[in-house]
């Protein structure tokens, strides 16, 4: 029963979010990504910045890490729960490991 309790909790939380009109990212304790074309990404509810270069930004989030690849990447606005990345964004990927590695 313990094995299935996490997915069931997530389903209950998702239904609760729909019922009370609250954003699912808050109820499910996960990240939210919004993009404008391939020039800007806003990530909400992130946990930390693992790597930052002009070609790659790796973000620690829950339940996965986010890897953004491109050219001339810049961190524009940083707050405790929101991060804005601008530049020429080529790829967004998600990794399973919390350290952000692909494997």
Secondary structure, 3 states (H helix, E strand, C coil): CHHHHHHHHHHHHHHHHHHHCCCHHHHCCCCEEEEECCCEEEEECCCEEEEECCCEEEEECCCCEEEEEEEEEEEEEECCCEEEEEEEEEEEEEECCCCCCCC
